[in-house]
């Protein structure tokens, strides 16, 4: 499962969805725990 986390205000995603996640630029407000888990599409 790809993992996303905020580093220096930037959303960093490990996994194949890195480019897609970077393009979305999720707001820091969506981050509540420091680590955000993204469900992997089947």
Secondary structure as the mmCIF struct_conf table of DSSP 4:
data_model
#
loop_
_struct_conf.conf_type_id
_struct_conf.id
_struct_conf.beg_label_comp_id
_struct_conf.beg_label_asym_id
_struct_conf.beg_label_seq_id
_struct_conf.end_label_comp_id
_struct_conf.end_label_asym_id
_struct_conf.end_label_seq_id
STRN STRN1 UNK A 3 UNK A 7
TURN_TY1_P TURN_TY1_P1 UNK A 8 UNK A 9
STRN STRN2 UNK A 10 UNK A 14
BEND BEND1 UNK A 15 UNK A 15
TURN_TY1_P TURN_TY1_P2 UNK A 16 UNK A 17
HELX_RH_AL_P HELX_RH_AL_P1 UNK A 18 UNK A 24
HELX_RH_3T_P HELX_RH_3T_P1 UNK A 28 UNK A 30
BEND BEND2 UNK A 32 UNK A 34
STRN STRN3 UNK A 35 UNK A 37
HELX_LH_PP_P HELX_LH_PP_P1 UNK A 39 UNK A 41
#
